[in-house]
Every structure is written in structure tokens, then in C-alpha cells.
């Protein structure tokens, strides 16, 4: 009040002097003006200081509210590079103190107990509040069950489960897989729109035993019938078999020229295994054919090796990565024949699901809301749209509220490239019950 009174008195004195008709400033006038300005500045400074103190208190409150840890488990860089890089990016953004990373064994099928223990070990941290596993290899369900026995407060989130979705859904709080139902239809639809008359599906028995992949094959076959396309099943060696990755890739290199001669240059190809992708792309560029998108799409999936390009300088920047891949595709004559998701699925799953967990823990999102999941994904894929829906058990007809099937819009590389608008297409209801 004293300060306000001083300022008021100073203002009155200035008014009085002005009323005397002296149009030019006198030393007295200047002194009064300076004093008034100084008082006003002091008042403003104190108000600013108080506001900053308030903001500091709010920030401290937010920091206290976010005093928890998030764990992310992925495969190694050699086996699941995109998954791992997404986890590392999230850790780099929020710090090693808050985000804890772990790696399950490369040979996870043979080292089941080690895989389980690697996941469970994160729950020993008393500040751990969310654990994301991407990809959720065999053992993840059991690990989540063990965690929930002692730490029911921890959010257990599965990305791209290798286990049956109803099974892992019974242990996890949230499961997000690529939408094998919608994509089974949309990949064929896109191939048809690009002028393809044949679709060649390449896989092996181990993968075909997975519900997600066997159902997708049935959907693809039905979609081919709808669009008047020929559907072909080809078998290639399993990279985990005795022939190994090298033998499986050599088989693809050898067979593609034969397939192109047999099925023509208007055939589109799809393989279920990452190791097959690079040699398939390399040969299709050489001999002709279409490739809509990978099983787990990314501009890094197979393209750098197939094209012989170095993306070290572009690492982590998917817009620059896509631009370099696309320009090389066009230089090699593959414009409008090759597609992908503009942003890596594996990368987005690791970073996006961790972001979603953080949003939920901060009270900003609902765990089982598709729009909120898409919002978290879109943070790391700003120019691409996402869509998805709850998984429906085809045997029981039951829709699982905590299991989501998600997909990103398909991007076809060309000059210019373009999104296909896949996320806006309504998939006919009949495809959700095909098995």
C-alpha cells in the first residue's frame, strides 16, 4: 500500500506541475518523473519475481508428481535395431535417472528363463511404475504375471506380442500389435490400386503357426478374391533353422528372378521375416515387381542394405531417412513400386508406448483409449496418421478392451511420393471374422 501511495503522490505532483502551463520539463519535473518510473519498475520487478516463484513451485510440484521410473525392454541392436533405438531416444529425452533400459537374449526361444528374469528384474526398483516390452517375445506373459504378484502398481505394457493375444492380454495392462486384420485387407487393396494383378506371400511353418500371421494370410487371400487378384503362397527357409540367416537370404536372392519370370512384373511381394526383406527388395529392384510394405514397416527395414546407402548422418531423423531412401529408389527406377511406413514401427512402439505410459501416469491420458495411444505415437511420427481398434477373439467373438491392433498410413515412394490414405479406409466388417 505504501508503494502504491508513493506512486499515486508522484503522479499527482506531475499533474500539478503540468497544470501550471510550463510546456518544457524542469529539473524538478524530471526528478519526480524518474522517481515515479523507478517505483513502477520496482513494483513490476517484485510482481515478476513473485510470478517466477509461483512457476518454480508449480514446476517442483510437477517434478515431484513425476518422481517415478519407466522401464523399456527390447531386443539387441543386432536383432531389433529400430526397437532399441526408439527406447534409447526416449531415454535420451527424459534421462537415464528416469528411464531404465534392458535387453532380452538374442536367442530368446532357447533362453526363456533369462528372458523372463530380465523383464522381472526391472520391478525390483521401488520407483518403477511402468514396464514396456517391445517386441513381447515368448516369456513376456509369464514375466508380467510374476511382476503383478509383488508389484500390482506397475503398468505392464506389451508391444508386438509373439504370444497369443488373449493369453498376454490376461497378464498385461495394455497390448498393442500391428493390425494384422486391417493390414491384411489394406495391403492387398493398395497393391490393387497400384495396378498389381498377383500377390506373393513368402513365409515358413514357424511363422504360419502364429495366429496373427495365419489369420492375416486368410484375410489377404480373401481380399485378393475381392479385387480379382491371384494369391500365391511361397515357402522360404526359416532363418532360425540350420541354414541360418545367410542361407535364408541366399535362397531369396536365388528365387526372386524365378518368381518374377513366373508371376510377372505386376506382382507384389510380402515376407513375414525381417531377414528375408533385404534380399527381396534388392532383387525386386533389379528384376521388377512391387513391395507395398514390410511385415513390421520402416524405411530402415531392408532398404539401406538393399540400396547400399549409408544413413549414419540421418540417424534418428526419419524424415531425412525416408527422403534419402526414396531418392535412391527413384534413381534405380523403382518409383511408385515400393512402400513403407514413413516412420519406423519398431521405433515408434518403443518410444510411443513409453510416452503413453508417462501420459497415463501423469493423469493426461486413459490407458485403453485408442485416441490417446495414437497421440503418443504421433509425437514421434508427426506427418503420418495412425488408426486401430480393439482385438476381437475370432473363436469367441469377444472384443478385448486392453488389446489394440494399430497401423500407420502406407507411404509409396515416388517422384513425388504419397500417402495412400489407408487410415481413412473403412475395412469391411467381414474381414474381422475370417480365420
N, C-alpha and C positions, 0 to 999 in steps of 0.2 A: 504493500500500500504506500509505503514511504517513497518507493521508486516511482510509482505511478503518479503520486502527488508532485514530486520534483519535476517530472516531465510535463505535467499539466501547468505548473507555475512558469516553467520555462517558455511554454507555448504562449501563455498569457502575456509575458513580458515582450515576446517578439511581436505579438499582435499590437500591443500598446505602442511600441516604437514605430511600427508601420503606420499606425493611425496618425502620427504626428506629421505625416506628409513628406518625410525625408525619403526620397526615392533611392538614394545611394546608401550603401552599407557603411556603418561607422564601426570603429574598433569594438565599441560596446556591443553592437548588434552581432558582430561576428563571434564574439566571446560567448554570448548567450546561445547562438545557433550551434556552436561547437559543443557546448555543454549539453544541449538537448540531444544532439546527434550521438554523443558519447553514451549518455544514459540509455538511449534507444538501442544502441549496439550492445550494451551490457545486458539489457533485458533480453534481446534476441539471442545472445550467446548463451545465457542461462537456460532459455527455453530449448535451444538446440541440444545443450548438454543433458537436460532432463529427458528429451526425446531419445537421445542416444543411449542413455542409461536404461530407459524402458525397453528399447530394442535389444540391448545387451542381455537384459533379464529374460526377454522372450526367447532369444537365441539359446541362452543357457538352459531354459526350460525344455526347448526342443532337443537340445543335446542330451539332456537327462532322459527325455522320453525315448530317445533313440539309443539308449545305452544297452545294446544287445548285439549279438553276433549272428552272422548268416554264414552257413557252410555250403560249399558247392563241390560236388564230386563228379569228376569226368574221367574219360579215358586219357591216355597219354597223347602227346603231340604226334607221335608216330602212328597212332591208331585212330585218333579222333581230334585232329588239329583244330577244326572250327569250334568244336565243343569247348576245348581247353582255352582257346584264345578268347572266347566270349566270357568265360569265367575270370580270366586274367584281366580283361578290360573292366569288368565290374569291380574287381578288387582294386585296380588302379584308380578307379573313380572314387571309391569310398574308403580306401585304406586297408592295409594289412591288419590293423588292430581290430577292425570290424568284420572283415570278410576273410574267412578261412577256407583254403582250398585243399583238396585231397585227390588222389588218383587211384583208381582201381586197377588191378593187374591187367596186362595186355591179354593174357590167356585166361580170361575170367571164367570160361566154362570149366577149366581144369582146376582153378584156384577159387572155388566157390566160397570157402570159409574165409579166405583172405579178403575177398570182395565184401562179404558181409561185415567183417570186423572193421574194415577201412571206413565204411559208412557209419557204423555204430560208434566208433571212436570219437566222432565229432560231438556226440551227445554228452561226452564226459565234461565238456566245457559248460560250467554253470550258467554262462551268459548266452549260450546258444539258444536261438529261438526259431530258426528255420534251417532246414537242410534240403538242398536241391540236388537230385542225382540226374545227370544227363550224359549219356543215354542210360536209361534204367535197365541195366543188364541183369541176367538171372542172379538172384540173391538179394535184389533190392527189396522185394516184398518182405522177405524174412528179416532183413535189417530194419525195416520200418516197424515191424511188429515188435522187435526187441527194444527199439527206441521208445515206442509208445508205452511199454510195460513200466519203464522207470521215469520217462520224461514225456508225459502226455501233453505238456505245454508246447512242445516243439512242433512246428508245422513241417510235415513231411511231404515234399513235392517231387513227383516223378516226371521227367521229360523223356519222351520217346521210349516207352517201355518195350522191352523184349519179352516180357511175360504177359500172359493173358490179361486183358484189361479188366475184366470183372475181378480177377484174383488180386492184382496190385491195387485196384480201386478199393478193395476191402481193407487195405492196410494204410494207404496213403490218404492225405487230406485233399490232394489235388493231383490229377494225372493229365498231362497234355501230350498227345501224339499227333503226328501228321495225319491229316484227314484222308485215310485210305479209301473211304467210301466216296466222298465228293470228288477227290482227285482221280479215282478210278474212272469216273464219268468225264470229268473236265479235261483230263489229258487226252482222251480219245476225241472229245469234242474239238479241242484245239487242233489236233492233228488233222481232223476233217476240214476245219476252216482253212488250214494251210494248204489243202489240196492233196493230202495223203490218201492212198487207197488201201494200204496194208499196215498192220501194226504188229511188230515182232517183240515178244516178251521173252527176256533171257533170264533164267534163274537156275536153281538146283533144289534137290529134295529137302534139305535142311530148312531153307527159307520157305518153301511151299508148305511146310508143316505149321508155320505161324498163321494164326487166324487172320491177322491183319493183311498178310500177303496173299493168302489163298482166297479170301473174300474179294480183295482188290482185283485179282485175276478174273474172277467170275463176273465182277462188275464191268471190267474192261471188255470182256468178251460180249456181254450183253449190249454194251454201248456200241461196239463195232457193228453188231447186227442192226441196231437202230439207225446208224449212219451209213449203212451199206458198205462197210469196210471188211476186209479179210483179216482174221485174227490168227496169229501163229505163235506157238509155244516152242522155244528153243532151249535146250539144256546146255549149261557150261559147267566146268569143274568148280567145286567149292574151294575157295582159297584157303580154308582151314583144313582141307584134306591133305593127303600125302604130296600132291603136286605143288602145294604152296601157292603163294601169291604169284610168283614168277611163272609157274606152269599154267595157272588160270589165265593170266594176262596173255601169255603166248598163244593160248587156244583162241582167244578173242581176236588177236591180230591175224591169225591164220584163217578164221572162219568168216570174218566180215566180208572180204571180197567175194566169197562164195555166196553169202546171203544176199548181197547187193545184186549179183548176177541172177539169183533165183527169184527174188521178190521185187526187183526194180528199184529205181531211184526215187520213187514216190512212196517208199515205205518209211515208217517212223519206228525207231527202236527205243527200248526201255530195258534197263537191267536192275536187278534188286540189290546188287552188291557194289560197294564203293570201288573195290579193286578192279572190277570189270569196266568201270566207267571211262577211265583214261584211254585204254587201248581202243574202246568202242568209238569214242569221239575222234581219236586220231585217224582211224580207218574210214569213218564216215566222211570226214573232211576230204580224204583222199579219193574215195570211190563213189561217194554220193549217198544221200539219204537224209532223214530228219531225226532230230533228237529234241523232244519237247522240254523235258526237264529230268533231273536225276531223281532217284528214289528219295534222297534227302538233299533237296536242291541248294546249290550255292554256285556263284561264279568261280569259286575256288575248287569245286568238285570236279576233278578230272581235267578241267580246261587248261590250267597252267602247264601241266606236263604234256598234254596233247598238242598244245600250241607252241611249246618250247619258249615260254616267256618268263621273265623274272619279275615278280611282283613285290620284291623286298621294299622298294621305295614307297609302294602304295599300301603296305601292310596296315590293316585296321581300318582303312578308308574304303568302304565297299562301293561308293560311287566312282572313285578313281579306278578301283579294281575292275568293276564292270565295264567302264569306258575303255580300258586297255584290252580286256578280253574281247569286247565287241569289235573294236577297230581291227584287231588281228584276225578275228573270224571273217570280217568283210574283206580284208586283204587276201585271204585264202579262198575267197569265193563262196563262203558259207552263209551269206546274208539271207535272213528270213527262213533259215533251215534249223537254227539252233536256239534253244531257250534255256531258261533258268529261273530261279527266284533272284531278284535283284540283290537281296541281302541274304547272307548265309543262314539257313535254317538252324544248323547246329549252334552257331554263334549266338543267334537271337534267342534260342531256347535257354542257353546258359545264363546270358545276361538278362533277358526279358523275364524269365521266371523268378530270378533273384530280385529284380526290380519289383515285380508283382508282390512277392513275399514282403518286401520292405514297405510297399504301399499299404498292404493289409495290416502289418504290424503297427504302422503309423496311423491307422484308422482312416486312410484315404480311399481304400478300395475294399470290395467284397471278394472273398476268396473264390467263390464259384460264380462269378459274373463274367460272361464272355466279353462284354464291352470293356471291363476293367483289365482283363487279360490282354486284349488287343491294344489297349492304351499303353501298357507296359512294353509290349513288343514294339509298338510303333516308335517309342523313344529311340530305339536303335535301328529303325528302318523307316525313316521319315517320309520317303517318297512312295512307299508301297502300302497297299491296303491288305488287311487281314480279315478273314472270316472263319467261322467254325460253328460247331454245335455239340450238344451232348451226345455221347456214345450210346447207342441202343444195342442191347444184347439181342442178337438176331435169333437166338434159340428161345429166349423167354419173352422177348418183346419189351423188356424193362429198360427204361432210359436211366442211365446212371448220372446223378446230379453232380458228382465230383470228377467225372471223366469227360474230357473235351477233346474233340478232333479239330485241328486247326490247319489253315493253309493260307499262303500268301499268293497274291496275284502273279500269274505267269508272265515273264518278260521274254519276248522274242527279239533276238539281236539282229539288227539290220542297219540300213542307212536311210532313214533313221530307224532305231529300234522302237518297240512299243509294248505297252502292257496289253494283255488280251482281255482285260475286264472280267477275269474268271470269278473274282469275289462277288460280282454283281449278278452272276448267272444263278438261276434257281434250279437246283438239281432235282429232277423228277423223283417223287416220293418212292416209287417202286424200287429204286436202286438201294434204298436203305434196308431192304429186307432180303436182298439177294445174298446167297451164301454158296 
